[in-house]
Amino acid sequence: MTLLIKGARPYGEDAVDVLVEDGVIAAIGTDLSTTGETVDAAGLVLLPGLVDLHTHLREPGREDTETVLTGSRAAALGGYTAVHAMANTDPVADTAGVVEQVWRLGSDAGLVDVVPVGAVTVGLGGERLAELGAMADSAARVRVFSDDGKCVADPALMRRALEYTKALDGVVAQHAEEPRLTVGAQMHEGERSARLGMTGWPAVAEEAIIARDVLLAEHVGARLHVCHVSTAGSVELIRWAKSRGVQVTAEVTPHHLLLTDAQAEGYDATFKVNPPLRTGEDVAALRAGLADGTVDAVATDHAPHAAEDKECEWSAARPGMLGLEQALSVVVETMVDTGLLTWREVADRMSVRPAAIGRLAGHGRPLEVGEPANLVLVDPGARAVVDPAALASKSRNSPYAGRELPARVVHTLLRGELSVRDGKVQK
Ligand SMILES: [Zn+2]
């Protein structure tokens, strides 16, 4: 299997030809030729395939809203070659059996590498540690553990989780939310929540857990990853912890880079999400933190939901929004077109660092001869209006509906095979 990519611009730099053979980059140069297939990539930016640390694929349990296959299609169309599937399925991914099931469904779909996340606690109950070692030793080779959707709130349990994951070369990905401070919370706590009469989700509920957890990680000498940081104060705490040498990494979602709590004014529950959309000052701090590397990665928190769980009263709606298919476009809009990130830095925040955090071999690799051909080709100049009906996801809860965004994923390659060709998924 040979494929010649003609005229692509690695990291947005000078155009070259890239020859892909047997799943790896076999040559990079000018005027390369092949007897095999040629893909015209003139003007397209070439990046390593994107890696998502935070995807909800809903299988097993809610196959009416997403399956591993439909989520894999959405991921490939978004330029991803690997996604971490969160553990809050039904049943919960808290045993070797469930993580192996998800891993097999991913390899059967064959569009992206689906990497299961294991639950930290049994049933996400927050009381007993799950079988972390068995999940790590399973065929799924779990390295990221998370109760995402719920916080590991008990500090003694969190300490033990950090000790176990350290021994497994794994990481706890914490959903930082002190539950006693967010009872009944509907949106960001501030001037707007007061005016709209909605119960607020205060920034301190996130920041208090991050402060505690970076101290615990330092004490244990373990790695800690913070999911979806959403406040300026969280960025400051992570910057402080990194300056002390704490092994902490953090992610931000596309929606927290673009949208604010002003979206709640219309009571459209599409914009209900956990943690909630914050203020413009928080958005600016998140962008600055991602630009200077304090925030390591962009992660989608892709959260498909059924229409009846979103097209209802705000207070009854489930939190979460789609993300996989528009993540790169939102990053281009908020970070590249604003001059905050170069394309090489986009590759770092959306591929290199997430792959390193998840300990994924074969992803997030440099664009060099001998490396696996996990690649994405992007048209940076294309602009399109997001139409939820056209998405590959089974759900329609996109916060970008009707919004014009830049950059289009044209081709995605998984180990040298086109998973997406000319914007169309191949399976
Ligand atoms: Zn979460």
Boltz pocket constraint, residues with backbone or C-beta under 6 A from the ligand:
constraints:
  - pocket:
      binder: B
      contacts: [[A, 148], [A, 149], [A, 150], [A, 175], [A, 227], [A, 228], [A, 274], [A, 275]]
      max_distance: 6.0
